[in-house]
Amino acid sequence: MTRYIQRNWLPLALGLLSLPATLLVLGCKDFLSVTDPDIIPEANSAAGAIALHDGAVLRLAQAVTGTQGPDALFLFGGLLADEWRSGDTFVQRNNQDRRIWDPANTFNAGPFRNLNRVRTQGWAAINGLRTYFPTPRTNVGRMFAFIGYVQTLMGEHYCNGIPLDSVAGSTIVYANPISDDSVFGLAIRSADSALANLGGADSTQVANFARVIQGRALLDRGDFVGANAVVTTVPTTFHYDVTHSVNVNVNQINALNNGAKRYTVADTEGVNGLPFVSARDPRLPTQLGKTTDLIFDSQYGFRILRQGIWGQTSAVRIATGIEARLIEAEAALQASDTTSWLNKLNALRAGAVLPVPPDTSYRPVAGTTLAPLVDPGTAAARAKLMFYERAFWMFSTGHRLGDMRRQLRQYPAFFSANTVYPKGQWFKGGTYGDAIQMSIPIEELNNPNFQGCTDRNP
């Protein structure tokens, strides 16, 4: 079993806040130079290499589902998409939900920084493992897979012009901004490196994880044939999870929604949003709170909508064989093979293992099945159904915002920002903005090579 050991390893993230000049003027040098005995900038022993590896495992869980205020990516990105609404009083969450483009939003830095902590700590772990703990080799492969995974997430969620800073010892090496497409290219190569570094008990699991990552990044690049080819050997039953515990990192999808009521499940948000609640789809059981069970921002009188997939310590599947089949289905659709496309979607629905709601107040109740789909008959309707299925199969697992951008980028004849993203009146007042992706946080201006997003194209 992989050990989960938190290391407060150097804040080597993109988005690292530079020390204000005023602190230096005030003579805080002695304070700032205090050594943290728990910091491991690089491994000098087998134990150090393993600690960096295990720390990256925890860092990944924290980045996607395990932190709040600022929030983990699956939640904060889902606010900008149509998966979640802000039940909160914090302007940072409200503005994200309203699609307000604001690099200065103080919640922006957290997800960006956390993803890059996975990436930079993954590299440090690779170097240490190769030097001090080369067996099992799959540990190295896992770190390459983690790097490829967060690179894919960054390319899907953030605007063009991402600076992937690195580190040398304890010194930040500032990078030049690159396009989302180039980040996807790096993710594909990272997945290749994962596949080239296998050997150990987890080899099959890590290999399947790397193949799904690679297929996903190829899909993001519009290489449907290539994406299909790399995922065909991934079993439908495969899943790669991030895990949670009460003592280390609780599942914040549950905590911020079911518990704190600062997030509420969205339903047909802003005209265009998908019916995540009203569809009563058994892949997403939901519960409408009692008349007095309101969102945290109770002044508006909105009842909380809770999800019934995850509990406080539930694992979250970040890559699955279901995703592999969905990639194959979309490749078939792109090849005008509508028969194979529909058969693949219906095979998933027929064999679905659906979440069991925590109690009967969640709808639909356990035992509900998924009826087979029928061909809607037009290219536009088929594309719409394809993304609908992806949204419900992979709700709040970091896929939706990237898919909304792909709809604009890869299917412009059928979709536009005005038909995909929430629009019109926001449910607490005011109107939606025009953000279609997350902004790179303003803290990145500390990088002299970064002058802001290159562009905001999908």
Buried (B, 14 or more C-beta within 10 A) or exposed (E): EEEBBBBEBBBBBBBBEEEEEEEEEEEEEEEEEEEEEEEBBBBEEBEBBBBBBBBBBBBBBBBBBBBBBBBBBBBBBBBBBBBBBBBBEBBBBBBBBBBBBBBEBBBBBBBBBBBBBBBBBBBBBBBBBBBBBBEBBBBBBBBBBBBBBBBBBBBBBBBBBBBBBBBEEEEBEBBEBBBBBBBBBBBBBBBBBBBEBBBBEBBEBBBBBBBBBBBBBBBBBBBBEBBBBBBEEBEBEBBBEBBBEEEBBBBBBBBBBBEBBBBBBBBBBBEBBBBBBEBEBBBBBBBBBEEEEBBBBBEEEBBBBBBBBBBBBBBBBBBBBBBBBBBBBBBBBBEEBBEBBBBBBBBBBEEBEBBBBBEEBBBBBBEBEBEEBEEBEEBEEBBBBBBBBBBBBBBBBBBBBBBBBBBBBBBEEBBEBEEBBBBEEBBBEEEBBEBBBBBBBBBBEBBEEBEBBBEBBB
